[in-house]
Amino acid sequence: MIRTTVDPGACGFKTTIEAATSDMQTVHIHIESECPDIQKIAETLKEIDIIKEAFGKIGTTRVYELAAQHCKHAACPVPMAIIKSAEAAAGLALPKNVTVTLEKIKD
């Protein structure tokens, strides 16, 4: 099982994702979040076909379709983290951290 913790930044709504699979294709997803939008996604998203999710285009996968329905913030990192967690659980990616660093530079 892979456990991923997402600290999304300014909104402060932390999310925990657990992803596990026994057949390396269907990944079972459990999401706990302080965000009401992500909670709506969690109610529906219980498992995914990792091949479709990992190799689908952004906006065409089930995770991103649910995000488009429920999430009000296009820059939310949680949908990406769900797919990254599922990839690692299925052995399609190493469980390595993803980092986005924002820095204000004086003009």
Short mmCIF file of the C-alpha atoms (twelve columns), coordinates in Angstrom:
data_MODEL
# 
_entry.id   MODEL 
# 
loop_
_atom_site.group_PDB 
_atom_site.id 
_atom_site.type_symbol 
_atom_site.label_atom_id 
_atom_site.label_alt_id 
_atom_site.label_comp_id 
_atom_site.label_asym_id 
_atom_site.label_seq_id 
_atom_site.Cartn_x 
_atom_site.Cartn_y 
_atom_site.Cartn_z 
_atom_site.pdbx_PDB_model_num 
ATOM 1   C CA . MET A 1   0.000   0.000  0.000   1 
ATOM 2   C CA . ILE A 2   1.076   3.543  -0.706  1 
ATOM 3   C CA . ARG A 3   0.108   6.381  1.625   1 
ATOM 4   C CA . THR A 4   0.429   9.904  0.248   1 
ATOM 5   C CA . THR A 5   0.017   13.107 2.214   1 
ATOM 6   C CA . VAL A 6   -0.790  16.258 0.263   1 
ATOM 7   C CA . ASP A 7   -0.181  19.696 1.763   1 
ATOM 8   C CA . PRO A 8   -1.727  21.820 -0.988  1 
ATOM 9   C CA . GLY A 9   -0.406  25.191 0.120   1 
ATOM 10  C CA . ALA A 10  -2.460  28.300 0.767   1 
ATOM 11  C CA . CYS A 11  -5.862  26.626 1.215   1 
ATOM 12  C CA . GLY A 12  -4.461  24.472 4.011   1 
ATOM 13  C CA . PHE A 13  -6.819  21.538 3.322   1 
ATOM 14  C CA . LYS A 14  -4.576  18.532 3.902   1 
ATOM 15  C CA . THR A 15  -5.412  15.263 2.156   1 
ATOM 16  C CA . THR A 16  -4.280  11.683 2.748   1 
ATOM 17  C CA . ILE A 17  -4.532  9.115  -0.033  1 
ATOM 18  C CA . GLU A 18  -4.088  5.368  0.394   1 
ATOM 19  C CA . ALA A 19  -3.707  3.231  -2.714  1 
ATOM 20  C CA . ALA A 20  -3.401  -0.552 -2.886  1 
ATOM 21  C CA . THR A 21  -3.737  -3.272 -5.510  1 
ATOM 22  C CA . SER A 22  -3.540  -7.040 -5.642  1 
ATOM 23  C CA . ASP A 23  -3.601  -7.413 -9.439  1 
ATOM 24  C CA . MET A 24  -1.484  -4.411 -10.549 1 
ATOM 25  C CA . GLN A 25  -4.398  -2.982 -12.563 1 
ATOM 26  C CA . THR A 26  -7.352  -2.198 -10.312 1 
ATOM 27  C CA . VAL A 27  -6.152  0.144  -7.579  1 
ATOM 28  C CA . HIS A 28  -8.299  0.616  -4.495  1 
ATOM 29  C CA . ILE A 29  -8.321  4.217  -3.311  1 
ATOM 30  C CA . HIS A 30  -9.153  5.644  0.111   1 
ATOM 31  C CA . ILE A 31  -9.078  9.439  0.502   1 
ATOM 32  C CA . GLU A 32  -9.435  11.507 3.665   1 
ATOM 33  C CA . SER A 33  -9.449  15.265 3.208   1 
ATOM 34  C CA . GLU A 34  -10.277 18.466 5.017   1 
ATOM 35  C CA . CYS A 35  -11.435 19.895 1.667   1 
ATOM 36  C CA . PRO A 36  -15.180 19.635 0.998   1 
ATOM 37  C CA . ASP A 37  -14.527 19.359 -2.759  1 
ATOM 38  C CA . ILE A 38  -12.067 16.494 -2.366  1 
ATOM 39  C CA . GLN A 39  -14.468 14.815 0.089   1 
ATOM 40  C CA . LYS A 40  -17.025 14.683 -2.756  1 
ATOM 41  C CA . ILE A 41  -14.452 13.020 -5.006  1 
ATOM 42  C CA . ALA A 42  -13.628 10.545 -2.218  1 
ATOM 43  C CA . GLU A 43  -17.286 9.521  -1.903  1 
ATOM 44  C CA . THR A 44  -17.286 8.315  -5.520  1 
ATOM 45  C CA . LEU A 45  -13.695 7.287  -6.212  1 
ATOM 46  C CA . LYS A 46  -13.107 3.916  -4.559  1 
ATOM 47  C CA . GLU A 47  -11.069 2.186  -7.275  1 
ATOM 48  C CA . ILE A 48  -9.487  3.009  -10.597 1 
ATOM 49  C CA . ASP A 49  -8.051  1.204  -13.589 1 
ATOM 50  C CA . ILE A 50  -4.470  2.404  -13.336 1 
ATOM 51  C CA . ILE A 51  -3.658  1.726  -16.988 1 
ATOM 52  C CA . LYS A 52  -6.447  4.079  -18.116 1 
ATOM 53  C CA . GLU A 53  -5.529  6.687  -15.490 1 
ATOM 54  C CA . ALA A 54  -1.752  6.611  -15.892 1 
ATOM 55  C CA . PHE A 55  -1.752  6.662  -19.670 1 
ATOM 56  C CA . GLY A 56  -4.845  8.793  -20.317 1 
ATOM 57  C CA . LYS A 57  -4.682  12.425 -21.292 1 
ATOM 58  C CA . ILE A 58  -5.327  15.034 -18.614 1 
ATOM 59  C CA . GLY A 59  -9.025  15.786 -18.526 1 
ATOM 60  C CA . THR A 60  -10.065 12.436 -19.967 1 
ATOM 61  C CA . THR A 61  -9.395  10.179 -16.987 1 
ATOM 62  C CA . ARG A 62  -11.909 9.315  -14.301 1 
ATOM 63  C CA . VAL A 63  -9.880  11.139 -11.627 1 
ATOM 64  C CA . TYR A 64  -9.776  14.350 -13.655 1 
ATOM 65  C CA . GLU A 65  -13.415 14.033 -14.716 1 
ATOM 66  C CA . LEU A 66  -14.391 13.887 -11.032 1 
ATOM 67  C CA . ALA A 67  -12.059 16.779 -10.260 1 
ATOM 68  C CA . ALA A 68  -13.704 18.827 -13.017 1 
ATOM 69  C CA . GLN A 69  -17.126 18.110 -11.485 1 
ATOM 70  C CA . HIS A 70  -16.262 18.819 -7.858  1 
ATOM 71  C CA . CYS A 71  -13.033 20.774 -7.474  1 
ATOM 72  C CA . LYS A 72  -13.251 24.559 -7.751  1 
ATOM 73  C CA . HIS A 73  -9.505  25.163 -8.064  1 
ATOM 74  C CA . ALA A 74  -7.712  24.223 -11.282 1 
ATOM 75  C CA . ALA A 75  -4.304  24.231 -9.572  1 
ATOM 76  C CA . CYS A 76  -5.334  21.690 -6.919  1 
ATOM 77  C CA . PRO A 77  -2.530  19.100 -6.626  1 
ATOM 78  C CA . VAL A 78  -4.759  16.340 -5.213  1 
ATOM 79  C CA . PRO A 79  -5.949  14.804 -8.527  1 
ATOM 80  C CA . MET A 80  -2.338  14.409 -9.659  1 
ATOM 81  C CA . ALA A 81  -1.431  12.934 -6.268  1 
ATOM 82  C CA . ILE A 82  -4.224  10.361 -6.556  1 
ATOM 83  C CA . ILE A 83  -2.845  9.132  -9.873  1 
ATOM 84  C CA . LYS A 84  0.786   9.228  -8.672  1 
ATOM 85  C CA . SER A 85  -0.213  7.178  -5.606  1 
ATOM 86  C CA . ALA A 86  -2.027  4.622  -7.731  1 
ATOM 87  C CA . GLU A 87  0.934   4.365  -10.134 1 
ATOM 88  C CA . ALA A 88  3.288   3.639  -7.245  1 
ATOM 89  C CA . ALA A 89  0.879   1.112  -5.722  1 
ATOM 90  C CA . ALA A 90  0.686   -0.743 -9.051  1 
ATOM 91  C CA . GLY A 91  4.447   -0.704 -9.584  1 
ATOM 92  C CA . LEU A 92  4.266   1.643  -12.580 1 
ATOM 93  C CA . ALA A 93  6.320   4.292  -10.793 1 
ATOM 94  C CA . LEU A 94  8.689   4.471  -7.868  1 
ATOM 95  C CA . PRO A 95  7.227   5.973  -4.702  1 
ATOM 96  C CA . LYS A 96  9.222   9.189  -5.049  1 
ATOM 97  C CA . ASN A 97  8.147   12.599 -3.778  1 
ATOM 98  C CA . VAL A 98  6.944   15.260 -6.184  1 
ATOM 99  C CA . THR A 99  7.931   18.815 -5.337  1 
ATOM 100 C CA . VAL A 100 6.653   22.165 -6.530  1 
ATOM 101 C CA . THR A 101 8.551   25.086 -5.062  1 
ATOM 102 C CA . LEU A 102 7.158   28.594 -5.409  1 
ATOM 103 C CA . GLU A 103 9.431   31.560 -4.775  1 
ATOM 104 C CA . LYS A 104 8.605   35.231 -5.186  1 
ATOM 105 C CA . ILE A 105 11.470  37.027 -6.892  1 
ATOM 106 C CA . LYS A 106 11.738  40.804 -6.647  1 
ATOM 107 C CA . ASP A 107 11.026  42.567 -9.927  1 
# 
